[in-house]
Each structure stands twice: as structure tokens, then as C-alpha cells.
Amino acid sequence: MKNGLFALVPQSHIEEVLRNLQEFVELPIQLLDSEGNLLLAYGKTTDYCARLKREVFAEGACREVHKKAGMQAQAIGESYIFSCHANLNHIAFPLSGRGQLLGSVIVGPFLMDVPDSTLVSGVAEKFRIPMLTCLELYDELSGIRVISPQKATQLSRLINHLLTPLLREQTGLRENREKLYQQSRIGENIQRYKEEGMDASVFFEKESILLQKARTGNTQDVKVLLNELLGYVFFNEGGKLETVRIRAIGLTALLSQVASQGGATAENLANLNRKYEELLSKEQSYEDLCYCMQFVAEGFMAAMFETKGQENVSVRRAIQYIAAHYAENVTLAALSEEVSLSPNYFSTVFKQAMGKGYREYLTEIRLKEACHLLTETDQSMTDIAFAVGFSDQSTFCKAFRREYGVTPGQYRGNPR
């Protein structure tokens, strides 16, 4: 499965940076995803840790510790030194994009003092380790590097300086492209409102549909509807930033309610509401405020699906993959590989979550984009068919008529 980190920064670049860092600090280094799963590893695992993982700790125990460390580093916005459940020291550094934790770098383990028997006895008492194993573990402590507290602090700062730029430039470029794209779509909506008008009842109807799409984690449709709503508010309120901000905060409250109903934890929602209110209150341009609302919607949907088990997380990832690759040959094999499920099982959980098969959903996404191209461009039917992922014009026209009851040409002449 591809990771979001590698979509922002080439994997080869991350590998080079971490490999050089490991050779310099001479400590094990791991690159983890946001769930604590291992992506890359450099340096030999210590015998002490390997033995504990093999004979003492439950499967996944270290992953959970590292996941929480990454989240804590994300919360404070920089690397920090932490002690794991084996009383060993590590440094965690968060890798973030648009305020979301994409992964983390874990450096260690290391000790900040010469080890004695109390280190092992503390772990032994907690996990009920046999005496013979304790003696063997104590011998293996010699394989863990000792650095002073002062050096550990300096290393933490060095890691900040080295890794902070890793995503910053790429994230900034991506955000600029996304802002430009979003504003072009909002501009199209505003122009349509000027020509056709839009009353308040339609606005609230679209708002209701947006909330329904958010409940299913349908990011693509949520973004489309969000741009329509933001364009309407800007047009209806004469471009007044403060009025748009008030409406955005109101929509944030509704999205929070949807996430709560969808199973997001109260603690997580409280943190998100506090963070988003602060972000929205600080934005000083209409463009940044609109872009922030996309971030808000995605955040609440993520909070909701994080508590719904791996199956629904996989469906959400599949939806995001389809949104990014609908113009390509999206196969069941590619989707199931992307979400790390077997094809048959993925088909089942996708249909249960979405109420339709992945092929039907993919066709809907393609046809919605085709509607946009039909009304906003003068591209030929063949070009549009290929642009949205159909193999030929005939297949495209049949699917379009089956979905909308008219041909693409008729829709272009009288769009809905």
C-alpha cells in the first residue's frame, strides 16, 4: 500500500535522508506511518529489544507506543525525547501535512546513563519476567548506546533542523496548487449564481447533502459541495470576509455533530473544535479561509472513521484513491492492494459501507466530472470520455444516458 508521505516526497529522498542520519548518529531509525506501522528501518535492532518483543511484549505493543509518541510530537510541533515501556529512551519527530500527522521518525533506543540492574528489574516486575531471562536481558543491555542527557537534547534539536524541511516545501507547493484549483471551482460557481441565481432553500438542501456525504467519508463530493456553498456565501454576502467566516464556523459545528454521531470520541472532537475555531479565526483572506474549510471537513471525517475499524478506514482510503485516479484504469486488484485487503473482502466491505459496488461508485465519479467538462469546456465527446477514464466514446455515452436520462450532447445544450 502506498503511503501519503511518499505522495508528497519521493521515497528515495526520504530513504537518503534517514540513511545518512542513521550513519551519523549510529542509532536505529524507523520511519512509521500515522498508525505506527513500520515503513522503513535503518540500523540493527538491539538484541535487548528483539528479545523483549519475541518473549515478553504482546504483539503490536511497540507499535502503539510509537504511534502515541508520534501523536505527542505532532501536538507539540517538534521532536521530543520519550521513554518506552521497556524504559529505553527514543526521540520522536512528526511528519505532517496540512496539520495532519502522516507519519513519524523514531530514533533509538538509547540510554542516558550506564545501565544497572534496576532498569531490568523494573521491566521484570511489570511484565513478570523469569529470573533467568532477566539475567540474559541485563547482559544484552551492553548493546545499547549510552549518550548523556545534554547530548540527547542536542540530538533532538539536530533532528528538528534536519527533518523539518523534509515536507515543508513540498506541502507548500501542493497547498498552492490546491488553493488555485479550489478558487477556480468556486469562481465557476459564483459566475453561475450571477447568471442563474440560487435561493436559500437550495443552499440548505446542498448543505444537507454535504453532511450526508460526510457521514460516508465521501471526500470528493464533500469538496465539490463545499465549494458550491462557499461560492454562494461569498456571492450572497458581497464578499464580506467576516460573514463568510461566521458561516464557515457554523458549518464546522454541523460537521462536528456528524462526526459525533458517526462515532468520533468526545475527547478528539473537543481537540478538533478548539483547533479549527482557532484556525478559522486567524485566516485573513477569503482564499485561505476556503482552503481551511476543506481541511476542517477532512479532519472531522478522519476522526469519525478512525473509530470505525479497519474495514471502514479501508473504504475511506479507497474513496480517496478513486478521487485521485478516476481517469486511470482503476481495477479491483489495484484498489484492494491500496487498502491491503483481499479483492473479495474489499468488494464486500465497500458495498456494505457505500450501498453500491466500487465499479458503480467509480462510474458516478467519472460522470460527475464529465458533467463539469461538458458545461465548462468545449472539448469533444471523445476527449471528455478519455479524460474521465472511459475506454471509448460509445461506452461513455451509454453510461451517461443510463445515469442522467439524456445524451452528453443534450446535457451540454441544457445542463441541469
C-alpha positions in Angstrom: 0.0 0.0 0.0 1.3 3.4 -0.9 1.8 5.9 1.9 0.7 9.6 2.0 4.3 10.6 2.8 5.6 9.2 -0.4 2.9 11.1 -2.3 4.5 14.3 -1.1 8.2 13.4 -1.0 9.8 10.7 -3.2 10.6 7.6 -1.2 14.1 7.7 -2.5 14.7 11.2 -0.9 13.3 10.1 2.5 15.5 7.0 2.3 18.6 9.0 1.6 18.0 11.5 4.5 17.3 8.8 7.0 20.1 6.6 5.9 22.6 9.4 6.2 21.1 10.4 9.6 21.5 6.8 10.9 25.1 6.5 9.8 25.9 9.8 11.6 24.1 9.2 14.9 24.7 5.4 15.0 21.3 4.7 16.4 18.5 2.6 15.0 16.0 4.8 13.0 12.5 3.8 11.9 10.0 5.6 9.6 6.4 4.8 10.7 3.0 5.7 9.2 0.4 7.6 11.2 -0.8 4.3 12.8 2.7 3.3 13.9 3.3 0.7 11.2 6.8 0.3 10.0 7.6 1.8 6.6 11.4 1.9 6.6 14.2 0.9 9.1 17.9 1.7 9.3 20.4 0.3 11.8 20.3 -3.0 13.6 17.6 -3.7 16.1 19.2 -4.2 19.6 19.3 -7.7 21.0 17.6 -6.4 24.1 14.6 -5.1 22.2 14.4 -8.1 19.9 14.3 -10.4 22.9 11.6 -8.4 24.7 9.5 -8.3 21.5 9.9 -12.0 21.0 9.4 -13.3 24.5 7.7 -10.6 26.7 5.7 -7.9 24.9 2.4 -8.5 23.3 2.3 -8.2 19.5 1.9 -4.6 18.5 2.9 -3.2 21.9 5.8 -1.3 20.5 3.7 0.0 17.6 1.2 1.5 19.9 3.9 3.2 22.0 5.5 4.6 18.9 2.1 5.7 17.5 1.4 7.7 20.7 4.9 9.2 20.6 4.3 10.4 17.0 1.0 11.9 18.1 2.6 13.7 21.0 5.3 15.0 18.8 2.7 16.3 16.4 0.9 18.0 19.3 3.9 20.0 20.4 5.1 20.5 16.8 8.7 19.3 17.1 10.8 16.3 18.2 10.8 15.2 21.8 12.5 12.6 23.9 10.4 9.8 25.4 10.8 6.6 27.4 9.2 3.5 26.0 7.6 0.7 28.0 11.0 -1.0 28.3 12.4 2.1 30.0 14.6 2.9 27.0 14.9 6.4 25.5 13.9 7.4 22.0 13.4 10.6 20.0 10.1 11.0 18.0 9.8 13.5 15.2 6.4 14.2 13.5 6.0 14.3 9.7 2.9 16.4 9.0 1.0 17.8 6.0 -1.8 20.3 6.3 -1.8 19.8 10.1 -2.4 16.1 9.8 0.1 13.5 11.1 1.3 11.5 8.1 4.0 9.6 9.9 6.8 9.8 12.3 10.5 9.2 12.6 11.7 7.2 15.7 15.4 7.4 16.7 16.6 5.0 19.3 16.7 3.2 21.6 19.5 4.7 23.7 20.3 5.2 27.4 21.2 8.4 29.1 23.2 6.7 31.9 25.2 3.5 32.4 22.6 0.7 32.9 22.3 -1.1 36.2 20.1 -4.0 37.4 17.2 -1.6 38.4 16.4 -1.0 34.7 15.8 -4.7 34.0 14.1 -5.3 37.4 11.6 -2.5 36.8 10.6 -4.1 33.5 10.7 -7.6 35.0 8.3 -6.6 37.8 5.9 -5.0 35.5 5.8 -7.9 32.9 6.6 -10.8 35.3 9.8 -11.9 33.5 11.6 -15.1 34.8 14.9 -14.6 36.6 17.0 -16.4 34.0 15.6 -14.1 31.3 16.3 -11.1 33.4 19.9 -12.1 33.7 20.2 -12.6 30.0 18.5 -9.2 29.3 20.9 -7.5 31.6 23.8 -8.8 29.6 22.2 -7.6 26.4 21.9 -4.0 27.7 25.6 -3.6 26.8 24.5 -3.4 23.2 22.5 -0.2 23.7 24.4 3.0 23.2 24.7 5.5 26.1 24.6 9.2 25.5 24.4 12.0 28.0 21.2 14.0 28.6 22.9 17.0 27.2 23.8 15.1 24.0 20.3 13.7 23.8 18.9 17.2 23.9 21.3 18.4 21.2 20.4 15.4 19.1 16.8 16.2 19.4 17.4 19.7 18.2 19.6 18.5 15.3 16.8 16.2 14.2 14.4 19.1 14.2 16.7 21.1 11.9 17.3 18.2 9.6 13.8 16.8 9.2 11.6 19.9 9.4 12.3 21.0 5.8 11.6 17.4 4.6 7.9 18.1 3.9 7.6 21.9 4.3 8.5 22.8 0.7 6.5 20.0 -0.9 3.5 20.7 1.3 3.6 24.4 0.5 3.7 23.8 -3.3 0.9 21.3 -3.0 -1.2 23.6 -1.0 -0.7 26.4 -3.5 -1.9 24.2 -6.3 -4.9 23.0 -4.3 -5.8 26.6 -3.4 -5.7 27.7 -7.1 -7.8 24.7 -8.1 -10.4 25.3 -5.4 -10.7 29.0 -6.2 -11.2 28.3 -9.9 -14.1 26.0 -9.0 -15.5 28.5 -6.5 -15.2 31.2 -9.2 -17.2 29.0 -11.6 -19.9 28.6 -9.1 -20.1 32.3 -8.4 -20.4 33.0 -12.1 -23.2 30.5 -12.4 -25.1 32.2 -9.4 -24.7 35.5 -11.1 -26.3 34.1 -14.3 -28.9 31.8 -12.8 -29.3 32.8 -9.2 -29.6 30.5 -6.2 -32.2 30.8 -3.4 -31.6 30.0 0.3 -33.7 26.7 0.1 -31.2 25.3 -2.5 -28.3 26.3 -0.2 -29.7 24.5 2.8 -30.5 21.5 0.6 -26.9 21.3 -0.6 -25.7 21.8 2.9 -27.8 18.8 4.0 -26.4 16.7 1.1 -22.8 17.7 2.1 -23.4 16.4 5.7 -24.8 13.2 4.3 -21.7 12.7 2.1 -19.5 13.4 5.1 -21.2 10.6 7.0 -19.9 8.2 4.4 -16.5 9.7 4.2 -17.0 10.7 0.5 -14.2 13.3 0.4 -14.6 14.1 -3.3 -18.3 15.0 -3.2 -17.8 16.9 0.1 -15.2 19.2 -1.5 -17.4 19.8 -4.5 -20.4 20.7 -2.4 -18.3 22.8 0.0 -17.0 24.9 -2.9 -20.6 25.5 -4.1 -21.7 26.6 -0.6 -18.6 28.9 -0.1 -19.2 30.4 -3.6 -22.9 31.1 -2.7 -22.0 32.7 0.7 -19.4 34.9 -1.0 -21.8 35.9 -3.8 -24.8 36.4 -1.5 -22.9 38.4 1.2 -21.0 40.6 -1.2 -17.6 39.1 -0.4 -17.5 40.1 3.2 -14.8 38.0 4.9 -16.3 38.2 8.4 -19.7 37.0 7.2 -18.1 34.1 5.3 -16.1 33.3 8.5 -19.3 33.1 10.5 -21.0 30.8 8.1 -17.8 28.6 8.0 -17.8 28.3 11.8 -21.5 27.3 11.7 -20.8 24.6 9.1 -17.9 23.4 11.3 -20.3 22.9 14.2 -22.6 20.8 11.9 -19.6 18.7 10.7 -18.6 18.2 14.4 -22.1 16.9 15.1 -21.9 14.5 12.1 -18.6 13.2 13.4 -20.0 12.7 16.9 -23.0 10.8 15.5 -20.5 8.7 13.4 -18.6 7.6 16.5 -15.8 10.1 16.9 -14.7 10.3 20.5 -15.6 13.3 22.6 -12.0 14.0 23.5 -10.9 14.0 19.9 -13.8 16.3 18.9 -13.1 18.7 21.6 -9.5 19.0 20.4 -10.6 19.4 16.8 -13.2 22.0 17.6 -10.7 24.0 19.6 -8.1 23.8 16.9 -10.4 24.6 14.0 -12.0 27.5 15.7 -8.6 29.0 16.3 -7.6 28.4 12.6 -10.7 29.9 11.2 -10.5 32.9 13.4 -6.9 33.6 12.2 -7.4 33.3 8.4 -7.1 36.8 6.9 -8.1 36.1 3.3 -11.1 34.5 1.6 -8.8 32.1 -0.2 -7.1 30.8 2.9 -10.5 30.6 4.7 -12.0 28.4 2.0 -8.9 26.2 1.9 -9.0 25.8 5.7 -12.6 24.6 5.4 -11.5 21.7 3.2 -9.0 20.8 6.0 -11.8 21.1 8.6 -14.1 18.7 6.7 -11.4 16.2 6.1 -10.4 16.3 9.7 -13.9 15.6 11.1 -14.3 12.7 8.6 -11.0 11.2 9.6 -12.0 11.5 13.3 -15.2 9.6 12.6 -13.7 6.8 10.6 -10.7 6.3 12.9 -13.1 4.7 15.4 -15.0 2.5 13.0 -12.5 -0.3 12.5 -10.1 -1.2 9.8 -12.8 -2.0 7.2 -14.3 1.5 7.1 -10.9 3.1 7.2 -10.1 1.0 4.1 -13.3 2.1 2.4 -12.3 5.7 3.0 -8.9 5.2 1.6 -10.4 3.5 -1.4 -12.7 6.5 -2.0 -9.7 8.9 -1.8 -7.8 6.7 -4.2 -10.7 6.7 -6.7 -11.0 10.5 -6.4 -7.3 10.9 -7.3 -7.1 8.2 -10.0 -10.6 8.0 -11.6 -9.2 9.0 -15.0 -7.0 5.9 -14.9 -7.7 2.2 -15.3 -8.9 1.6 -11.7 -9.1 -2.1 -11.2 -10.4 -4.2 -8.2 -6.8 -5.5 -7.9 -5.3 -2.0 -7.6 -7.9 -0.9 -5.1 -7.6 -3.9 -2.9 -3.8 -3.6 -2.9 -4.1 0.0 -2.0 -6.1 -0.8 1.1 -4.4 -4.0 1.9 -7.5 -6.3 1.7 -8.2 -9.3 -0.4 -10.3 -8.4 -3.5 -13.4 -10.4 -2.4 -13.4 -9.0 1.1 -12.8 -5.4 -0.1 -15.8 -5.7 -2.5 -18.0 -6.8 0.4 -17.0 -4.1 2.8 -17.1 -1.4 0.2 -20.7 -2.3 -0.8 -21.8 -2.6 2.8 -20.4 0.9 3.6 -21.4 2.7 0.4 -24.6 0.9 -0.6 -23.1 0.2 -4.0 -20.2 -1.6 -5.6 -16.9 0.1 -6.3 -17.5 0.0 -10.1 -20.8 1.8 -9.8 -19.2 4.4 -7.5 -16.3 4.8 -9.9 -18.7 5.4 -12.8 -20.6 8.0 -10.8 -17.4 9.9 -10.0 -16.4 9.8 -13.7 -19.8 11.0 -14.9 -19.8 13.9 -12.4 -16.5 15.1 -13.7 -17.8 14.7 -17.3 -20.7 16.9 -16.5 -18.3 19.6 -15.4 -16.3 19.3 -18.6 -19.4 19.3 -20.8 -20.6 22.6 -19.4 -17.3 24.4 -18.7 -15.2 23.4 -21.7 -15.6 22.9 -25.5 -13.8 19.5 -25.5 -15.1 16.9 -27.9 -17.1 13.9 -26.6 -14.2 11.6 -27.3 -11.7 13.7 -25.5 -14.0 14.0 -22.4 -14.6 10.3 -22.4 -10.9 9.6 -22.3 -10.3 12.4 -19.8 -12.6 10.9 -17.2 -11.5 7.3 -17.6 -13.8 5.7 -20.2 -12.2 3.4 -22.8 -14.2 4.9 -25.7 -16.9 7.4 -26.5 -19.6 4.7 -27.0 -19.2 3.3 -23.5 -19.2 6.8 -22.1 -22.4 7.9 -23.9 -24.2 4.7 -22.8 -23.2 5.2 -19.2 -24.1 8.9 -19.3 -27.6 8.3 -20.7 -28.2 5.5 -18.2 -27.4 7.8 -15.3 -29.0 11.1 -16.4 -31.6 10.1 -19.0 -30.1 12.2 -21.7 -27.1 12.0 -24.0 -23.9 14.0 -23.2 -24.7 16.3 -26.2 -28.2 17.0 -24.9 -26.8 17.7 -21.4 -24.3 20.2 -22.8 -27.1 22.0 -24.6 -29.3 22.1 -21.5 -27.3 21.4 -18.3 -29.1 20.7 -15.1 
